[in-house]
Amino acid sequence: MIIKPSLAQASDTDLADAVQENLFALFRAMMVLPGGEIVEGEKVCYHHAFPSNPMFKGVWRTCLSPEEADEAIDQTLAWFQARQAPYVFWWVGPQTTPADLPERLQARGFTANMVGDPGMAADLRTLDETVRTPDGFTIVKAADKATLEAWRDVFCAAYDIPPFVGQAWVEATLTTGPASAPWQLYVGYWNEKPVACNVLFNGAGVAGVYGVGTIPEARGRGIGAAITLRPLLDARDQGYRYGVLFSTEMGYPVYQRLGFQEVPCKIGRYLLWN
């Protein structure tokens, strides 16, 4: 896997590209898992790895003409069917073509899982670090089975999703070994109870955060901001200048307060259950 050096100076356009490229680098990084497969073509890219979570089975960087799109979609889906993938994410971004790709996907049974989440970026040197959290709140890197499972439980509770979705990250991280995994999982504890989560992935020259979440009963106390900030500060210590993410509606004001600004990149994804 080729690691790009940290971006030293970036325009809004560069950072918009970095939002997507960090995501694509994450997909490539999943190929360290046993049996991982990836196809990167000029028209479409896709990957498949063993964990039972559609993040590990996806299609991305689609650049098809209207005339070739239907056949390419069907061929790509056949590739996943041959691997008995139970589901697939198809990702779309500002460079995705054809423009009506979402409609073509929905005609094949895909449902919109995330539509037009805004990309955001921040200079890690100027983040607002004055985050106030309740007494008894701490953050740790998930470094063993117990802390990884705590991360899983928070992630699933924060997003109201089935346990197998979070368990996939546990299995992937244990397979590589927490110290060797391409990503880092962070868990926030409040009075020793796990309440917040984050995933840090450094790739494409920037630090990317994913899966930022706080369980409902712990929201509104600065915990979401703190669990976002800590991994980014760690990335800054590792030499990264910029952080990127794509934001949910709930997270948007939190990220703005930390110093993130929206860049011209909206990310969507469509989910197919086979």
Buried (B, 14 or more C-beta within 10 A) or exposed (E): EEEBEBBEEBEEEBBBBBBBBBBBBBBBBBBBBEEBEEEEEEBBBBBBBBBBBBBBBBBBBBBBEEEEBBEBBEEBBEBBEEEEBEBBBBBBBEEBBBEEBBEBBBEEEBEBBBEEBBBBBBBBEEBEEEBEBEEEBEBBBBBEEEBBBBBBBBBBBBBEEEBBBBBBBBBBBEBBEBEEBBBBBBBBBBEEEBBBBBBBBBBBBBBBBBBBBBBEEBBEBBBBBBBBBBBBBBBBEEEBBBBBBBBBEEBBEBBBBBBBEBBEBBBBBBBBEE
